[in-house]
Amino acid sequence: MKVLVINCGSSSLKYQLINMENESCLAQGLIERIGTEGSGLTQKVEGREKYIVKQYMKDHKDAIKIVLDTLVDETNGVIKNVEEISSVGHRVVHGGEYYSSSVVIDEKVIQALEECSKLAPLHNPPNIIGINACKALMPNTPMVAVFDTAFHQTMPDHSYIYPLPYELYEDHKIRKYGFHGTSHKYVSQVAAEMMGKDIKDLKIISCHLGNGASICAIDGGKSIDTTMGFTPLAGLAMGTRAGDIDPAIVTYLMQELDLTPAQVSDLMNKKSGVLGVSGISSDFRDLKAAAEGNKRAQLSLDVFHYRIKKFISSYAGALGGVDCIIFTAGIGENSSDAREASCEGLEFLGVRIDKEKNNVAGKVAEISAEESIVKVFAIPTNEELMIARDTKELCQL
């Protein structure tokens, strides 16, 4: 059984073709600049040189057609025909309160995704476009939607309700939704396997640290709280996102600087975070290089690490203890400095890092010291595999 995993952005498309017999990735690729000049595809197959296609693609249907053509290409492909693809798994950012798990896509699902588009206007529309493009090109192939928000639908109401007039939740669905759910779910399952324990018996704190970042409290395999909220802007300081701030700052800026709602949103989402504090970059590698001689660069890193530490501590309280902490995504997987700084001062929880073990990047590793009561892991995330697993399970029913 081969599953094609599709992740559509507004002008990009990522894909992987996964052989579910052994969960190996047969091919993975990226299409960029859909709808503009300079669009093209780059595909990677293990043991081969990168295959690059430079071709104008006016829309996502064009892009998916080129993906399929590339996968079956006589020289650069990995399958003989499209019929070898048994199902397609689509990453969808927002499923709202409609879905607490992945689902086979039908017209009712498409309608629900359209309803959720007002909650995720930058993400759901291209996700829907990708689904419709695949349906047009592969009308007889079953398709599954896997939601970033679904994993967090197990949060109790006292965790997801905001202390606003309750009618805003009832009438406008304003609540915490959380994101990165597929990643948090995957790495928590890997951690349980590494510990040789049933995930139902574990209290886990998962730190997905990339340009976008979130932390999730997981009790018995279920999300009970997470740092991102109604939108992915909440929680940690991120690459360009502010994270949690006093909400009165928004109205203050609108009044003092005569900013529109769109301008404030742009400032909070694209000009804040470590970029805003440092004034240098949203790339943590740049900040690390500049930190020694630049006070603001170091300050931006300190703010980032402090908030991670603060949320880990608060989630340990919410969980009533913690058995393991996971670091994942680009920074979490690759930055030993970030992991060490984020755990420094957590000795009161029983957290101790082994500096030698922590000197690892991009690999699954336990990085806690022998005497650490809490296990600490670096685990590369694999959202595509998680999507493929859900797709396989649903399409075999």
N, C-alpha and C positions, 0 to 999 in steps of 0.2 A: 504494500500500500504506500503510495507516494502522495504527500500532501504539499500543496503550494501555499505558502504563507505570504500574504500581501499586506503591506503597510503603506497606505497612501497619505501623503501630505498635500498641501495646496499646490505645489509645483514639483513634487518629488514622489518617488515610489521605490520602496525597498522590498526585496523579495528573497525568499529561500525556498528551495525544493528539498524536502526532507523525506528520506526513505524510512518509514516507520517500522520496518522489520528490525532495524538495528539503530534507529534514530540518528543516522548519519546524514550530514548535509551534503547533498549531491552538487548543489550550485547555490551561490548567493550573489545578489547584484543590487545595483542602485541606478536609478534613472533620475537625472536632475534637469532643472530648467524646462519642465513641461510647459508648452505654450509660448515659449520664447526662443529666440535664436540661440544657438549653441547647445541645444538639448542633446543628450546622449546617454548611453547605457555603458556601465562597467560591470562585467561579470567575473566572479572568481570561482574557480574549480580547483580543488586541492591537487597539487602536482602539475598544474598547467600555468602558463603565463596568463595575465589578465587579458580578457577579451573586451575590446572597446568598440562600441558602435556610435558613430557621430551621425545623427539623423534628426531632422526636425520632427517633433511630435506635437501636434496641435492640441491634444487633450489626453486624458487618462486612457481612453479606449485605444488610441494610437500606441500609448506606452505599453499597455498590457499585451497588445498584439505583438509588439517587438519583443517583449519578454518571452512570450510563447514561441515565437519564431526562433529566438536565440536558444531556448532550451531544447528545441528539436533540430537545430542546425547540424548538418551532416558532419562538419568539422569541429565546431565548438560547443555543440549541445551535449546533453547527458541522457536524453531519452529519445526514442525513435518517433513517437507521435504523442499528441496532446492527450489521447485517450489513456495514456499511462498515468495521468494525474487523476487520482480517484476522488479528490475533494480539495476545496480551497478554504483556508482559514483567514479571515480578515480581522486585523486589529481595528477595533472601534474604540474611540476614546470615551464616549459618554453613553451609558445606557440608562441614566437616571434611576428612578425607582422601579422601572419596568423590569429590569433583569438583574438577578442575583447570581447568575451563572451564564455560561456560554449557551448559544442557541442556534439552531438551524434557521437559516434566513428564508423568510417568505415575505409576502406583501405586508402582512401585519407587522413584522419586524422592521421593514423599511419605513413604515408610517411612524413607528415609535422612535426610530432614529431621527427622522425629520422633526418630530416633536422636541427631541433633545437637542437639536441644533441651536436653539436659542440659548442653551446652557453651555454649549461648546461651539461657538460660531466659526472658530478658526480650524477646528479639527473634524467635527462630524460631517460637514458638507463634502470635503474631499474623500472621507471614508465612504460615504454613500455613492459618490461618483465612481470610486474604484469598484464597489460591489456591482453597480449597474453595468459597468464596462465589462467585468468578468462574466456577468450573466448573459450579456449580449454575445460574447465570443465563445462561451462555454455553457450553453443553455441547459445541457443535461447533466452537468456536474454539480453535486450538492455543495453548498457553501454554508459556512458557519461564521457567526460574529462572536468575537472574544473581546470583552469589554475591560478597559482599564479600571472602571468604577465598580465592576461586579464583585470583586473580592471584598470590598468594603461595605457591602450591603448587610453584613452581619453585625455592623456597629450597633450598639444599643441606642435607644432614642436619646438618652441623656448625653451621649457622646456626639451625636450628629445634629442635634437641635441647637440653633443659635438663640441666645436670650434676646430675641426681638419679638414684636407682636406675633402671636402664633398664627394669625391669619396670613402672614407673609409666607409661612411654610405651606399652609393649606391651599392658598390661592396661587402662589407663584413658585412653589417648590424650592424656596430658599432654605438650604440646609448644607451641612458638610457632606460631600460626596467622596472625596479622596481620589487619588490617581496612582499610577504606577502599580496597580493591583496585580497585574500579571507577573511583574518582576518580584514583588514581595512574596507572592504565592510560590513561585518557582524556587527562590533561594531558601525559603523556610523549609520546603520539602527536602532540599539537598542537605541542609543543616541537620535535620532530624535523622536522615540516613547516615550522615557522618558520625552522629552521636550514638547510633544504634538504638534509637528510642522511637516509640510511637509519637508522632507529632501531637496527638491528642493529650499527651502527658507533659507537654513543654510550654514554657512561657518564653517567647522570642521577641526581640526587638530588631527589626530589619531597617538598615540605613541605606537607602538608594541615593547615592551621592554622585550626581553628574551636573551638567549645566543647569538642568532642572533637578531638584532634590526633594526627597520626602522621607520621613521615618514612619514606621508602622509598628504598633503594638499588636502582637499576635498571641492569642491564648487558645491553646488546643487546636491550632491550625486555622483559627478564625480571627479576622481583623476586628479589634475592639476599638481602635482609635488610630488616626493617622494625621499627619501635620498639614497636608494640603486640604483645602476646604471646598467651598462652593465652586471655586476655580483653582487652577494650579498655582495661583499667586501666593497663597497662604503658607505659613509655616516657616521653614528655614530661609535664611538669606541664601540666594542662589547666584548663578552667573550674572543675570541681568534683572532678576525679580527681587522685589523688596522683602517678601515674606511678611511675617506678622509686624504690623505697625499700629499705632493709635489711629483708629478710623477717622478721628476728627482732623487728622492731617490732610485728608482728602479735601474736605470742605474749606479748610484754611487755605490750602494752595489755590483752590478755585477762586476764592475771594481776593487773596493777596496778590496773586500773579495773573488773575483774570484768565484762568485756564478753563477750557471746555472739558466735559467728562472724557472725551476721546483723548485729549492731551494728557490728562492726569493718568488715564489708563496706560498710555504709551510710556509715560515717565516711570510708572511703577513696574511695568512689565519688561521694558526694554532698556532703561537707562539707570536702573537701580542695582541692588545686590552688590556683589564684590566689584562690579564695574563702577557703580556709582560711588562707592566708598574709596576705591583706589584711584579712580580717574585714569587708570592705565588700560585695563583689559578685563574681560570676563573669563579669560582662559587661565585656569589655576596654575598652569605651568609657567606662564608669563609672570604671574604674581610671585611665585616661589623664587624665580630668578631675580626679581627686582626687590624682594623683601628686605634683604640685608642693608641696602642703602636707601630705602624709601619707606618712611614711616606709615604713609597711607596704604601702601601695598601690604605691609605687615598687619596693619589694623584690619584690613578687609579679611585677611585670613583668620585673624583672631576672632572677629565677629562670626565668621562661618563656623569655626570649631566650637566656639562658646555655645552657639545655639544648638549644635548637634548634642553636645554634652548636656545641656539643659533639658532637651526633649528626652534623651535617653533616661535621665534621672526621673523625670516626671512620668514617663511610661513605665518605669520599674515600679513606681508607686501605684499607677493605675492597674497594673497586672498583679500586684501583690507579690512582687519578686521577679527575678529574671534568670533563666537558665542559660541563654546564649544571646550574643549580639552578633549581627551580621553586617558586613560592609560590602556593598556591591555597586555596580555601574562604574562609569569611567574613572571617577576619583576614588570611590570606595574600593575598587578592584586594584588600582594601580599606584595609589599614593600611600606609601608607608608613613610619610610625615603626617598626612591628614588623619590616618587611623590612630597613630600614636597621640597626636594632639587632642583628638576627640575623646580618647579614653583617659587622658591624664586627669587625675583628680577624682576618678570614679572608683578608687580603691575601697571606699566605704561600702560600695555595692559588692565587693569581692571581685573586681575586674583588675587584672594585671596582664600587661602585654609583654611578650618575650621579643626583645628587639631583633634578635637574630632570626626568629621565625617570621617576624613582621617584614623582613627584607625580601618581599616577594611582590610580583606584579603579574596580573592577568592569569593567575592560577588559583585553583581551589586549595586553601590552606587553613589549618588551625594556627592562629597567631598568639593565642593566650599562653601565659607561663604555666608551668606545672602546678604552682600553688594557687592559680586563679580559680576561684569558686565558680565564676561565670566563664563559660567557653566563649571565645571570640574567633570569628571566622572571616576570611576574605573569600568571597564566592562570586566568580563572574556570572552575571545574569544571562539568561537565555530565554527571552520572551518569545522568540519565534518557536522554540521547541515546546514551550508551554502551550502556545496557540495550536501547534500541530497535534499535541496530545489531546487537547479538548476536541479538536476537529475529528480526529480518528475515533474517539470515544462516541461522539454523537452520531457520526456517519456509519458506525457499525451496529447501532441499535436496531 
